[in-house]
């Protein structure tokens, strides 16, 4: 009883800090103004970087159907090895990148990664053989690996827990839009070649790499390091934004959040690795990304095998519509998730959409119905991702534990790239029954992992209410009984 009283006193102290900004109506206006400024200045830049990342990760799928393999003299198996090497280096770079993000400065690190992989993508347009293809894909994975976990961690230093799903949903929508934009862009860039002695597929990689490099430079000029360094906020807005973040901490210490973000401890890394939530959500995300990466890499091939597009250029255009629809629904689901303050529960309703899509496309031969199912496949998977991306960040307090859980989840999840690489061989066309069935099984597995994590988080909350975490009442992390898990 005594600990619960102490928790209530902490919460009262936190909320009293905001009273100096005026009554509740004025605080709401100030909140909307701060969030709007952050949204307009940060989210478009992150969306642009993530769009570049997704484009540069999947543009080889577009290049493949217009001559990459023939030009390099490689077969399907060698192409798949190149993709596998990319995912291996991508995964290995995620956790180290997140742990050094704060020391390296987000304003420098995220743009640096972007500019580097832009240069590497351009190099991919000049490779001449299998060895060069594999080597450049390996370097691309090293450069790209730190971006997504870094952006999730970066956003958590500007937004409260209940604000994050929509914001991550908005920039992740760039991934689904990049599928639409990528098809159109590939169609246009392929028309450049052969020119300057380079085939059309090479121009796709060179121009997209150049655009990525330019976006990296732009992001360095535009991104702030923290709320305190955000020049577009007034002094009052910075103060208010800082206090809102403090309120998200389990314990307020000396009126700052410095205690959470400054001290690196290996014990926090270990605590993140051993958190059961990581393994539930990472397993589910692994299954979802197996489907998403398969979808991104092989949608052009799948549509080409439906044989209602007359040529490769028309195939590129048919890939646009499923991504565009998924983008709209992803944002809507993220809004609902934030309003309800629910993550896993929302996913229990979005994942079945994709499950139905894969179940039908694997067993129906009508090409028009199969194409219709690609809408469900894209929508169910893309709409689930903002919820699962933000879930661990919501339920982890302490900067380095949050950095560890976010990066470890993505490192495990991105192993789905290995599944995706070998999931749709040409020999399985035109139905690709085996590939669709594998993803169907993985998505069903993901649904059960999400259910397990929801029940596990509910148990933690129940234990906290029953006093089983009272010994952590002075901890400024997620073990504190005042820090309730988001379901």
C-alpha positions in Angstrom: 0.0 0.0 0.0 2.9 2.3 0.9 4.5 1.8 -2.5 1.3 2.5 -4.4 0.9 5.7 -2.5 4.5 6.6 -3.5 3.7 5.9 -7.1 0.6 8.2 -6.9 2.8 10.9 -5.4 5.3 10.6 -8.3 2.5 10.8 -10.9 1.0 13.9 -9.1 4.4 15.5 -9.1 4.9 14.9 -12.8 1.5 16.3 -13.7 2.0 19.4 -11.5 5.0 20.3 -13.5 2.8 21.0 -16.5 0.5 23.3 -14.5 3.0 26.1 -14.9 2.1 26.2 -18.6 -1.4 27.2 -17.8 -4.8 25.5 -17.6 -5.6 22.2 -19.4 -7.0 24.0 -22.4 -3.8 26.0 -22.9 -1.7 22.8 -22.4 -3.7 21.0 -25.1 -3.1 23.9 -27.5 0.6 23.9 -26.7 0.8 20.1 -27.1 -0.8 20.3 -30.5 1.5 23.1 -31.6 4.6 21.2 -30.4 3.5 17.9 -32.1 2.6 19.6 -35.3 6.0 21.3 -35.6 7.8 18.1 -34.8 5.7 16.2 -37.3 6.3 18.7 -40.1 10.0 19.0 -39.6 11.1 15.5 -38.6 8.6 13.0 -40.1 9.0 14.0 -43.8 12.7 13.7 -43.6 12.6 10.2 -41.9 9.9 9.1 -44.4 12.2 10.2 -47.2 15.2 8.3 -45.8 13.1 5.2 -45.3 11.7 5.4 -48.8 15.2 5.5 -50.1 16.1 2.5 -47.9 13.2 0.4 -49.1 13.8 1.5 -52.7 17.5 0.6 -52.6 16.7 -2.7 -50.8 14.2 -3.9 -53.4 15.2 -2.2 -56.7 17.1 -5.3 -57.6 13.7 -7.0 -58.0 12.8 -4.5 -60.7 16.3 -4.7 -62.2 16.1 -8.5 -62.3 13.1 -8.7 -64.7 14.7 -6.4 -67.2 18.1 -8.0 -67.6 20.3 -7.9 -64.5 20.9 -11.7 -64.4 21.6 -12.0 -68.1 23.9 -9.0 -68.2 26.0 -10.2 -65.2 25.9 -13.8 -66.4 24.4 -15.1 -63.2 21.6 -17.6 -62.5 18.7 -17.5 -60.0 20.7 -19.2 -57.3 23.6 -16.8 -57.5 21.1 -13.9 -57.5 19.6 -15.3 -54.3 23.0 -15.6 -52.7 23.6 -11.9 -53.4 20.4 -11.1 -51.6 21.3 -13.4 -48.7 24.7 -11.8 -48.1 22.9 -8.4 -48.0 20.5 -9.5 -45.2 23.4 -11.1 -43.3 25.4 -7.9 -43.1 22.3 -5.9 -42.6 21.3 -7.9 -39.5 24.9 -7.8 -38.0 25.1 -4.0 -38.2 21.8 -3.2 -36.4 22.6 -3.6 -32.7 26.1 -2.0 -32.9 24.7 0.9 -34.8 21.9 1.5 -32.2 24.3 1.4 -29.3 26.6 4.1 -30.8 23.8 6.2 -32.1 23.7 8.7 -29.2 27.5 9.0 -29.0 27.8 9.5 -32.8 24.9 12.0 -32.7 21.7 11.1 -34.6 22.0 14.2 -36.7 25.3 13.0 -38.1 24.8 9.2 -38.0 21.5 8.7 -39.8 22.4 11.1 -42.7 25.9 9.5 -42.9 24.4 6.0 -43.3 22.1 7.2 -45.9 24.7 9.0 -48.0 27.0 6.0 -47.8 24.5 3.5 -49.0 23.5 5.9 -51.8 27.1 5.8 -53.0 27.1 2.0 -52.7 23.8 1.6 -54.7 25.4 3.7 -57.5 28.3 1.3 -57.5 25.9 -1.6 -57.9 24.9 -0.1 -61.2 28.5 -0.6 -62.5 29.2 -4.2 -61.4 30.2 -6.5 -64.1 30.2 -10.0 -62.6 28.9 -12.2 -59.8 31.7 -11.4 -57.4 31.1 -7.7 -57.7 27.4 -8.1 -57.2 27.8 -10.1 -54.0 30.5 -7.7 -52.6 28.5 -4.6 -53.2 25.3 -6.1 -51.8 27.3 -7.0 -48.6 28.5 -3.4 -48.2 25.0 -2.1 -48.8 23.7 -4.3 -45.9 26.3 -2.8 -43.5 25.3 0.7 -44.4 21.5 0.2 -44.4 21.3 -1.9 -41.2 21.4 0.9 -38.7 18.7 3.1 -40.2 15.4 1.7 -39.1 16.3 0.8 -35.5 18.0 4.2 -35.3 14.9 6.0 -36.5 12.7 4.2 -34.0 15.1 5.1 -31.2 15.4 8.7 -32.5 11.7 9.2 -32.5 11.3 8.0 -28.9 13.4 11.0 -27.8 10.8 13.4 -29.3 7.4 11.7 -28.7 5.6 10.1 -25.8 4.6 6.4 -25.9 1.0 7.2 -27.0 2.2 9.4 -29.9 4.6 6.9 -31.5 2.5 4.4 -33.5 1.0 7.1 -35.8 4.4 8.7 -36.4 6.1 5.4 -37.2 3.1 4.5 -39.3 3.5 7.7 -41.3 7.2 7.1 -42.1 6.7 3.4 -42.6 4.0 4.2 -45.1 6.9 5.5 -47.2 7.9 1.8 -47.5 4.6 0.9 -49.1 4.6 4.0 -51.2 8.1 3.2 -52.3 6.7 0.0 -53.8 4.3 2.1 -55.8 6.8 4.8 -56.5 9.5 2.2 -57.2 7.5 0.6 -59.9 6.9 3.9 -61.7 10.4 5.1 -61.2 11.9 1.8 -62.5 9.6 2.0 -65.5 10.9 5.5 -66.3 14.6 4.9 -65.5 14.7 1.6 -67.5 13.7 3.7 -70.6 17.0 5.6 -70.3 19.1 2.6 -71.4 20.8 1.5 -73.3 22.6 4.8 -73.2 26.2 5.7 -72.4 27.1 2.0 -72.8 24.8 1.1 -69.8 21.7 -1.0 -69.9 18.4 0.1 -68.5 18.6 -1.9 -65.2 21.9 -0.1 -64.5 20.3 3.3 -64.8 17.7 2.3 -62.2 20.4 1.6 -59.6 22.6 4.6 -60.5 19.9 7.2 -60.5 18.2 5.8 -57.3 21.6 5.8 -55.6 22.3 9.4 -56.6 18.9 10.4 -55.2 19.6 8.6 -52.0 22.9 10.4 -51.6 21.2 13.7 -52.1 18.6 12.8 -49.5 21.3 12.0 -47.0 22.8 15.4 -47.4 19.4 17.1 -47.1 18.6 15.2 -43.8 21.9 16.4 -42.2 20.8 20.0 -42.8 17.2 19.4 -41.5 17.2 17.0 -38.6 17.7 18.2 -35.0 19.6 16.1 -32.4 17.0 16.6 -29.7 14.1 18.8 -28.5 16.7 21.2 -27.0 18.5 21.7 -30.3 15.3 22.0 -32.4 15.6 25.6 -33.7 12.0 25.5 -35.0 10.6 25.3 -31.4 10.3 28.3 -29.1 11.9 28.2 -25.7 8.4 27.5 -24.1 7.7 24.8 -26.6 11.1 23.1 -25.9 10.4 23.3 -22.2 6.9 21.9 -22.6 8.1 19.1 -24.9 10.8 18.2 -22.4 8.4 18.0 -19.5 6.0 15.7 -21.5 8.9 13.3 -22.1 9.7 13.4 -18.4 6.1 12.4 -17.6 6.7 9.3 -19.7 9.5 8.2 -17.4 8.7 5.9 -14.4 10.5 8.2 -12.0 11.2 11.9 -12.3 14.7 12.6 -11.2 15.8 16.2 -10.6 13.4 17.5 -13.2 15.4 16.1 -16.2 15.6 13.0 -18.3 19.4 12.9 -18.1 19.5 9.9 -15.8 17.8 7.8 -18.4 19.8 8.7 -21.4 23.4 9.3 -20.4 24.8 6.4 -18.6 25.8 3.3 -20.6 25.6 0.0 -18.7 26.1 -3.5 -20.0 23.5 -4.6 -17.5 20.9 -2.6 -19.5 22.0 -4.4 -22.7 21.7 -7.7 -20.9 18.3 -6.8 -19.5 17.1 -6.0 -23.0 18.4 -9.3 -24.5 16.8 -11.4 -21.7 13.4 -9.6 -22.0 10.8 -12.2 -23.0 8.8 -9.6 -24.9 11.7 -9.2 -27.3 11.5 -12.9 -28.3 7.7 -13.0 -28.7 7.6 -9.8 -30.8 10.8 -10.5 -32.7 9.5 -14.0 -33.7 6.3 -12.5 -34.9 8.1 -9.7 -36.8 10.4 -12.3 -38.4 7.4 -14.0 -39.8 5.8 -10.8 -41.0 9.1 -9.6 -42.7 9.5 -12.9 -44.4 6.2 -12.1 -46.1 7.0 -8.4 -46.6 10.4 -9.0 -48.1 9.1 -11.8 -50.3 6.3 -9.4 -51.4 8.7 -6.5 -52.2 11.3 -8.6 -54.0 9.0 -10.9 -56.0 5.7 -9.0 -56.6 6.9 -8.1 -60.1 7.7 -11.7 -60.8 4.4 -12.9 -59.4 2.5 -10.4 -61.5 4.5 -11.3 -64.6 3.5 -14.9 -64.2 -0.2 -14.0 -64.0 0.2 -13.2 -67.7 -2.3 -10.4 -68.0 0.4 -7.7 -68.4 1.7 -7.6 -72.0 5.4 -6.8 -71.1 7.8 -6.0 -68.3 7.0 -2.3 -68.3 3.3 -2.9 -67.8 4.2 -5.3 -64.9 6.0 -2.5 -63.2 2.8 -0.4 -63.4 0.6 -3.2 -62.0 2.8 -3.3 -58.9 1.8 0.2 -58.0 -1.8 -0.2 -56.9 -1.5 -2.8 -54.0 1.2 -0.6 -52.4 -0.9 2.6 -52.6 -3.9 1.0 -51.0 -1.8 -0.5 -48.2 -0.3 2.9 -47.5 -3.7 4.5 -46.8 -4.8 1.7 -44.5 -1.5 1.6 -42.7 -1.9 5.2 -41.6 -5.5 4.6 -40.5 -4.5 1.6 -38.4 -1.7 3.5 -36.8 -4.2 6.3 -35.8 -6.5 3.7 -34.2 -3.6 2.1 -32.4 -2.5 5.4 -30.8 -6.1 6.4 -29.9 -6.7 3.0 -28.2 -3.2 2.8 -26.8 -3.1 -0.8 -28.1 -0.4 -2.5 -30.2 -0.7 -6.3 -30.1 -4.4 -6.3 -29.8 -4.7 -4.3 -33.0 -2.4 -6.7 -34.8 -4.7 -9.6 -33.9 -7.1 -8.0 -36.3 -4.8 -6.9 -39.1 -2.8 -10.0 -39.5 -5.8 -12.2 -40.5 -6.3 -9.9 -43.5 -2.9 -11.0 -44.9 -3.6 -14.6 -43.9 -6.7 -14.7 -46.0 -4.9 -13.2 -48.9 -2.1 -15.8 -48.9 -4.6 -18.7 -48.3 -6.6 -17.7 -51.4 -3.7 -16.8 -53.8 -2.0 -20.2 -53.0 -5.1 -22.2 -54.0 -6.9 -20.2 -56.7 -5.8 -20.2 -60.4 -7.8 -17.2 -61.6 -5.2 -14.5 -62.4 -7.6 -11.6 -61.6 -8.5 -13.1 -58.2 -4.8 -13.7 -57.5 -4.0 -10.1 -58.3 -6.8 -9.0 -56.0 -5.3 -11.1 -53.2 -2.1 -9.1 -53.4 -4.0 -6.1 -52.0 -4.9 -8.2 -48.9 -1.4 -9.5 -48.6 0.1 -6.0 -48.7 -2.5 -4.4 -46.5 -2.5 -7.0 -43.7 1.3 -7.0 -43.4 2.1 -3.3 -43.8 -0.7 -2.3 -41.4 0.8 -4.5 -38.7 4.3 -3.2 -38.9 3.9 0.2 -37.1 2.3 -1.5 -34.2 5.0 -4.1 -33.8 7.8 -1.6 -34.4 6.7 0.7 -31.6 5.5 -2.0 -29.2 8.9 -2.8 -27.7 9.9 0.9 -27.6 6.7 1.6 -25.7 7.4 -1.1 -23.1 11.2 -0.4 -22.6 12.4 2.4 -20.4 16.1 3.3 -20.0 17.8 4.5 -23.2 20.2 1.6 -23.6 17.6 -1.1 -22.9 15.3 0.6 -25.4 18.2 0.7 -27.9 18.9 -3.0 -27.3 15.4 -4.2 -27.6 14.6 -2.2 -30.7 17.8 -3.3 -32.5 17.6 -6.9 -31.4 14.0 -7.2 -32.5 14.9 -5.9 -35.9 18.1 -8.1 -36.2 16.0 -11.2 -35.5 13.1 -10.1 -37.7 15.3 -9.3 -40.6 16.4 -12.9 -40.8 13.1 -13.1 -42.7 15.1 -11.8 -45.6 16.8 -15.3 -45.8 13.4 -16.9 -46.2 12.3 -14.3 -48.7 15.3 -14.8 -50.9 14.7 -18.4 -51.7 10.9 -18.5 -51.3 9.8 -17.8 -54.9 12.1 -19.7 -57.4 11.0 -19.6 -61.1 10.5 -23.3 -61.1 7.4 -22.8 -58.8 5.7 -20.4 -61.2 3.1 -19.5 -62.2 1.2 -20.5 -59.0 4.0 -20.3 -56.5 1.9 -22.5 -54.2 4.9 -23.5 -52.0 6.1 -19.9 -51.5 2.6 -18.6 -50.7 1.9 -21.5 -48.3 5.2 -20.9 -46.4 4.3 -17.3 -45.8 0.8 -18.3 -44.8 2.1 -20.6 -42.2 4.5 -18.0 -40.9 1.8 -15.4 -40.5 -0.4 -17.8 -38.6 2.7 -18.4 -36.3 3.1 -14.6 -36.0 -0.6 -14.3 -34.9 0.0 -16.7 -32.0 3.3 -15.0 -31.0 1.4 -11.7 -30.8 -1.3 -13.3 -28.7 1.4 -14.7 -26.3 3.0 -11.3 -25.9 -0.4 -9.6 -25.2 -1.1 -12.1 -22.5 2.5 -11.8 -21.1 2.2 -8.0 -20.9 -1.2 -8.3 -19.2 0.3 -10.6 -16.6 3.1 -8.0 -15.9 0.6 -5.3 -15.4 -1.5 -7.5 -13.1 1.7 -8.3 -11.1 2.5 -4.6 -10.8 -0.9 -3.8 -9.5 -0.6 -6.7 -7.0 2.6 -5.3 -5.6 5.0 -7.9 -7.0 7.3 -5.2 -8.5 7.3 -2.9 -5.4 11.0 -3.5 -4.9 11.6 -1.5 -8.1 9.7 1.6 -7.0 12.8 3.7 -7.1 14.0 2.4 -10.5 13.9 4.8 -13.4 13.1 2.1 -15.9 10.3 -0.2 -17.1 10.5 -2.4 -13.9 8.9 0.5 -11.9 5.4 -0.4 -10.8 4.1 2.9 -12.2 5.3 1.9 -15.7 2.4 -0.1 -17.2 2.9 -2.2 -20.3 1.1 -1.3 -23.4 -0.9 -4.3 -24.7 
